[in-house]
Amino acid sequence: MSEQNERVKRSVEQCCCSMAVGYETYKLSLLTIPIQDFGDASSDDLSSDWDTEEVDIPTQAKPSGWRKVRNIVHWSPFVQTYKKQKYPWVQLAGHQGNFKAGDQGTILKKLCPREERCLLRLMNDDLFPFVPEYKGQWDAECEKYLQLQDLLKDFDNPCVMDCKIGVRTYLEEELAKAKEKSKLRKDMYDKMVQVDPSAPTEEENRLKGVTKPRYMVWRETISSTATLGFRIEGMKRCNGTSSKDFKTTRTREDVDQVIRSFVEGYEHILPQYIRRLNDLKSALEKSQFFAVHELIGSSLLFVHDNTKASVWMIDFAKTQPLPEGVHIDHRSPWQVGNHEDGYLIGVENLCDLFTSVNTKHRLTS
């Protein structure tokens, strides 16, 4: 093994010591380069993109009923109208073009049958208050959509943060399939180098490609996903600035700083966030849906303005029933094959972090 491969091996071993056990299983085998066959990029490869950097959005000199925000992390896919007020709807993560404006107080999301099945069950579950209300299918422009409650409609110029929950954002079958039919991917190599030029091995640099499973595991282990059970995907602040540059936000200290930035000037709403997270945790522990599902790639959406704050569970396209005979507690360490998702690890760490930020604020104010 080359000197650089040895360095990568030591680095992976060091970072995995505090991670879910499942990452240990893959950490060395994924450094092996397969036959030099290259694959193409696919739109369903990733649960989120890493393309947009921080942008500053100027405010209008002349006040009006709404402000047009030209670029909110990903983009603002449309201007929404509710009770005769217009506002730019915010998409923090996910594939572009998935959303459209619906009737008043609703948004349309491209139909995913698996997500629809989840939403139908959640409408009659203890988690109902914590998910967007599902109002049925909607046909628009020869496509089918899910009609969902617009979670931003009751907020005035909201701050929004998307946190991907769980110790992994891919299904076990995805990783196994990707490993079985592994090909080199130049697009993933380019993304890896953009984040960390030292991440690829000497052989990967020579070939200008990495395998999809190697990239998937690397991506989780450089963020807080594998250590804290969640990662921050994107944020839009009330002052108009936005960012999704949280690729390497990994430690509690790093995340603490991001949360403080998110609530800066609005620290008075922190108790509302803490209550909501505690209520969510209680509902999760009672939920029949949560007891029999593996939640992968799902997010918590944090929204606040000057007077109120709330949190919702969103994105269930990768949520699926557990295999027959498999039981999980959403807290136990993930090992390959046990289907643990670490969802409660993420929720509890978020609750602890928001509580810590609130305590520090009270001590210094």
Helices and strands as residue ranges (DSSP letters): H 3-16, H 21-26, G 29-31, E 79-82, E 85-88, E 99-101, E 106-110, H 113-122, G 128-130, E 134-140, E 143-149, E 159-165, H 172-180, E 184-185, H 186-195, H 202-207, E 210-211, H 212-221, H 225-228, E 230-236, E 242-243, H 252-263, G 267-269, H 270-286, H 288-291, E 293-294, E 299-304, E 309-314, E 320-321, H 343-364
